[in-house]
Amino acid sequence: GQVLVASLPAGSYDVRLIATDRCGNEDSCYTTFTIRDCKKPTPYCFDGISTVVMSPSGEVEVWATDFDAGSYDNCTTADKLVLSFTEDGESPSWTYTCADIPDGRSQEIEVMIWVIDEAGNKDFCTTTLLLQDNSGNACQDSSPLTEPETGLASPGQKEKGEGLRTPE
């Protein structure tokens, strides 16, 4: 007829149960139970962020925490959650360089942000990073100067009639 109500942290516990009937007979037993944190954390990511490669290095370091929009867990406090670009939790930051911007101007990159709790449970959210060379001088610009079919000359191309001189 008695109930034990307790809030217990994850771990193993020994319990001794004692039963007594109305005639005074008594018996007991021991048992062990384990409380485990099996619930994955809940990741929340910003819907994309943008950053700029720095001149003259042509690189920028981006942290997984830059994308965090309030991830949480039922057992692990927010300050003890691990945020990483990889499932193993070993990449809290990545360095992006001009090599990650093929045209030298901007590139949208899809990233996975992993959230790992103290029990090793993990989940992720997918978002984007817009990597840019806003200064225009950190990365070599390999994009065309003009859009196709505009009639303007591109580097190394001659305009109509140029170089075709007739004798006077």
N, C-alpha and C positions, 0 to 999 in steps of 0.2 A: 503493500500500500504506500510505500514511500517512493518518491521520485527525486533523483539527483539532477539538478539543473546547474550546468556550469558552462562558462565560455572558456574553452581550452585552446591553446595554440597547437599547431601541428606537432606531432610527436607520438611516442608510444606510452601507454598508461596501463598499470596493473590495477585491477579492481577485485575486491573481495566481496562476494555476495553472501549474506547471511539470511537464512529463512527460518522463521519460527512459527509453529502452528499454535492453536489455542490450547493444546494440551501441554505446552512447554517443550515440545521436541524441537530440536534445532539442528540445522545442517548448514554447511558453507561450502563455497567453491571459489576458486581464483580463476580469473581470465585476464587476458591482455587484449587491448584494442589499440589500433593505430589511426591517428588522424593525419591525412595527407592533403596537401594542396594540389589538386588535380585540375583546377580551372586555369585556362589560359588567360593572360592579361588582355585587356581591351586596348588595342592601339587606336589612336586618333592622330591623323596627319593633316597638316595644312594642305590645301588643294594647290600644291605647287608653290615654289619660291623661285626667285631669280637672283643671280649674283653675277659679278663681273670679275674676269681675270685681271690681275694687277700688273701694271707696267712697272719696271722693266722685266720682272721675273716671268711673266706670262703664265702665272698659276694662281690658284686660290684654294684654300683649305675649307671644306664644308663639313659640318658636324651633323650627325644623325639627329641630335637634339634640336637643331635648327628647324626641323620639320615637325617636331612634337607639338600637338595642339591639345594636350591634356590626357595622354594615355594613363590608364590606371589599372590596378589589380585589387582583388578582394582581400589578399593577405599581405602583399608587399607594399610598403609605402612608396609614393612616387619618387622620392629621392634615392631609393635603392633599386629602382628598375634600371635595367641596362638597355640602352638604345644603340643599335648598330646597323650598318649597311649589310651585314652578313648574318646568317642564321646562327653561327657559332659565337656571336657576340664579340668577336675579336677586331672589329673594324668600326670604332666609334666615329672615325672621320675618314674622308677621302680627299686627296689632292687632285684637282682637275687642272689640266694644262691646255695650252693652245692646240695640242694634238686632239683634244676632245671636241674641238670646233672645226670640222672639216673645211668650211668655207671661210674661216677666219673672222666671222661676224657674230653668229649666234647658233646655238644648238640646244634643242629640247631633249633632255635625257630622262628616261623613266628610271626611278629608283625604288627599291624596297626598303622600308624602315622596319627592322625587327625590334620587338619589345620583349624582354626576357625578365621573368620574375625570379625571386630568390630560390624557388623550388625547381627552376630550370624549365618551367612552362614558357612557351613562346608563341607569338602570333605576329603578323606583319600587316602593314598597310602599304599600298603602292601609290606613289605620287610622282610629280615631275620637278625637275630642276631646269630652269632656263639659264644656260651659261652664255654670257655675252662678253664681247670686247667693245664696250661702249666708248672707250677712249679712241679706238681705231688704230692704236699704234702698238698694242701689246702682242697681237697675233698678225701673221701675214695674211692679208686678205686675198683669197683665191677665187672670190665670186666674180662673175662677169660685171663689167662696168655698166652695161645697159641690158635691158630686157631684149630677148630675141625679137626680130622683126620690127625694130623701131626705126631702122634706117640710119642709126648713128654708128660710127666706126667703133670697133673694139680694138684693143691693143694689137698691133701687127697687121691690121687689116687696112687696106687702102679704100678711100671713098671712090665712088664711080668717077671715072675720068682722070683721076690722079695718076700721074706717071705715064699717061697715054698721050704724048704730045705729037702733034703732026708738024712736019716741016712748014715753015712759013714762006 
